[in-house]
Amino acid sequence: MSSKLKITLVRSPIGYNRRQRKTLKALGLRKISSSVTHTGTPEIKGMINAVKHLVTVEETDN
């Protein structure tokens, strides 16, 4: 079973390209310090990898 990932937006996407801003929106991150929880699927991990300089990721047990 895939683990849960808590993703937090820590930097502003202003000044980055449109594709990265759309990736953050697709993850559900809107404002700095907002957090979302997703299952650690390959698709989500790929999205995180595309914006890894803007977010922090923690594994949770839920």
Secondary structure as UniProt FT lines:
FT   STRAND          4..9
FT   TURN            14..15
FT   HELIX           18..27
FT   TURN            32..33
FT   STRAND          35..39
FT   HELIX           42..50
FT   TURN            51..54
FT   STRAND          55..60
//
